[in-house]
Amino acid sequence: MTALAHESPETVPGPDLDEVLWQAWKAMELPEGFHAEIIEGFIEVSPTGRHAHGQIANRLRDALVLFLLDSGYAAYQDMNVLHGLKPWIPDLFIAPQDTSEIVVEDGLGVAASGVQLIVEVVSPGHEDKKRDRVRKRRAYARAGVPVYVLVDDYDAHGTVTVLTSPSPGEASYAAETRVPYGTHVTIPEGPAKGFVITEAVTGPLRA
């Protein structure tokens, strides 16, 4: 017997994965020194960076604060960046000094659409490296973040990679400049255009 369309049981839609992860993330209570992000369908918990990690991020932020004076933009740390229901906590990012137009409705952070540059300082663990080099690279490209900078102690003897020209549909960056520590690399666009990352930030090429 052929079943008629109206005889088929109705499927009651449930909450989608993004919503489930979002609610779980908001309900999390983590011990001090840990933070959680949602990256490509998973909640990822990671500890605060080591001393060397923090030194690089802080040196870079201090230099960018001076570079961005009177530009209308500022360098931020320890703040959520949200792309829809996906929160991230970059090591450093650049956004308007006046964040009133990009703060999300519930005040949990700022919208990724207003972020002009993100920096991640790579951590030593295998999954930490993969998160910054692969998963976050795709996530930031998918969100259309114009510039993504990776400072990587664990790539050969230390490298800085500057990624630009995001393709959200392909979750990739079309342009990439990768240099060893000790070699100057210049941010090519955005509020930090012309800013040079030197070994004053990264330290010299690792032995």
Helices and strands as residue ranges (DSSP letters): G 5-7, H 17-27, E 34-39, E 42-47, H 51-67, E 73-76, E 81-83, E 86-88, E 92-96, G 99-101, E 110-111, G 112-114, E 117-121, H 126-130, I 131-135, H 136-142, E 147-152, E 159-167, E 172-180, E 185-186, E 196-197, H 199-202
